[in-house]
Each structure stands twice: as structure tokens, then as C-alpha cells.
Amino acid sequence: MASPFRILAISGSLRRASFNRGLVRAARESTPEGVAIETAEVAALPHYDADVEEAGDPDAVTELKERIRAADALLIATPEYNSSLPGALKNAIDWASRPYGASVLAGKPAAVMGASAGGGGTARAQPTLKRVLTAAGCCVLMEPEVLVGGAHSRFDTDGNLEDDAVRDEIRALIAALVEFARQPSD
Amino acid sequence: MASPFRILAISGSLRRASFNRGLVRAARESTPEGVAIETAEVAALPHYDADVEEAGDPDAVTELKERIRAADALLIATPEYNSSLPGALKNAIDWASRPYGASVLAGKPAAVMGASAGGGGTARAQPTLKRVLTAAGCCVLMEPEVLVGGAHSRFDTDGNLEDDAVRDEIRALIAALVEFARQPSD
């Protein structure tokens, strides 16, 4: 049996019942055959500090880098804080992109989705996140977009997705990510 | 004697000898009469987590909010990581902007400067930071810009600024920030 296509999924929101954790769970529940979705946490990473880095990567950084290296693609669910991605998520990308010239993100296919209480559904945060991922060296899937606005009416109070149309969008995003990652790069 | 105009300055880079800490020190050394520049650190803040917030702001968050509330204006020095501001700095802005409707950043005048080793001098990070500050409610001074590229040749190895032209630019930025903050808002 062939090895599964491995996707590492990350929620940029840390709260237990977050909508974006809910999107990641929905992705895992919708995993197509031949694909495995694991999750990584960004909460345990310290703030990026070049002095800390020079003394050697903290264990949580080493672990995140190893998990990204082992993955065939990334799937990131972002909330929107002040029109952009959360600091904790940006911090994880910054650590993963270091050191210069040896980023585990280089050439890594990545897709983005996001949920917010407001109407935009992270329409401002996602382009910023895609720009940051591109700068960090990822090959970013631009479409389809999964923008989940009005999240209070689409998730239960534990953050479980209750909207089948959004589940279909997530399925389509995963399929597009796998196809995108398998394209020859030259 | 009138109370001084109080500026709270923040470096978005955490390393001890950082260029952006050097910009903040240069600002303090160039403080005009009637102005006081204090500094705040963002390193002690935990990652923003709505569950943590709901249990009550951590002490470092309370302290940062009080210091921002007491300041007449903010002056932020940002490095550029992956074309954007550092996660730790974004995290501090996110905490300060909470809770919704009671942000200590609402209406707060803010100016931005930045230094980087590369040629752009944080030309990509600064517009993103200004957009984030605006979303958080700040009144952002758009010009003059202080973009310090090629930082290795403008700072010593301890991060002390050694470029008088940049010192003049910082002086002009502080003067513009004070004038901007004193404009009537209606």
C-alpha cells in the first residue's frame, strides 16, 4: 500500500472551542482516501528571539520544524485579529522559516482556510497569511477560498462545525491541495 | 511646569543587540524638550488566547494596557520577518486591542519606524503594521517614514545607531508625532 499523502494542519486560534480548531477537526473528518491529516499546535513556541535561536532551537521549535519537514503539505486555519493573522501563528511561521536559507517551509505546498464571527470570514487575514507564507518560501494554493463568516451560527458552542456546505468546501480545498502538491514543479 | 508629552516606545525585535532596540534608544537620546519617551517590552506577554483572557488578563497584559493608556502616543520600531511584523509584536497589539469595544489603543496616536539588514529597511512590514494598528483603533501617522536598510553598516555590534542622518529622521518623526497628536480631532 502506498504511503498516505501527509497534511499537517494548524489552527491559528488557541482557545479550546475555537471555530478554527473546528475547521481543522472538520478537515480530519473529511479526509479522502490516501490522505492523512495530523495537527500541530503553536501555543508552546516561545516568541521568536534571535538570541534564543543562536543558543539552539527550543524543543517546541525543533518538533514543529520536524513535523513540517515530514509533511507533504500544510493546511492552516486562521482567525482574523485586527485585520491580520494572530501573533502566535505568525510567530510559528517565523520560527519555521529560520535560519535563512534552510527553511523547512521552502517549497512546501500550503492551503489556508478561516472562520470568524464577523461577516468577512477572515477575508482580510487570509491574503496577509498567504503573503507571509509565500515570503517564507511556501507554494501557496490561492484557490478555492474557504471563508467562514457568521461563525456563531455555523458551529456549536464546543466549536464543532454544523454546516454541510462548509464541509463540502473543506473537502474541495483538501482535494485541490493534494492535486496542487502533486503537480510537477518544472 | 507642564506635564511632558508621554511617548511609549516599543521594539518589535527581542534580541538584546537588535537594530530596532537601537532605534528606540536613539529616539530616547533625541527626545525634544517637553517630551518623555519610556519603553515597554512585549516579550513577557503570553500568546493571545481567548480562554486565558476570559479567566482574567495576565499581569503582563494588564501592565502593558495601563502603560498604553497612560501614554499620549506610541512609537513602534519593527523589524521585518517574512514581509511582515514579528509575531510577538502582533501578539502585543492583539492583547492591547481587547476586549472589543474597550481597546486602550482606540484613538491612540502611533508612529512607526524600522530597521533591517536588507535593502528595503522594513518597507514591507511597515504598511502591514500601520494597517494592523489602524484596525486596532490607533490614529496612525503615515509620514515621515523611517526605513533603515543595510542596518549592519549603520549600527555597531551592540545595536547602537551610528548614522546621524537616521538620527535626524527619528527626530523629525518624533516632532511630527507630537504635532499630529496635538491636532484637534474635530
Interface residues (C-beta under 8 A of the other chain):
Chain A: S13 L14 R15 R16 S18 V42 A43 H47 Y48 D49 A50 D51 V52 Y81 N82 S83 S84 L85 P86 G87 A88 L89 K90 N91 A92 I93 D94 S97 R124 T128 R131 V132 L133 T134 A135 A136
Chain B: S13 L14 R15 R16 S18 V42 A43 H47 Y48 D49 A50 D51 V52 Y81 N82 S83 S84 L85 P86 G87 A88 L89 K90 N91 A92 I93 D94 S97 R124 T128 R131 V132 L133 T134 A135 A136
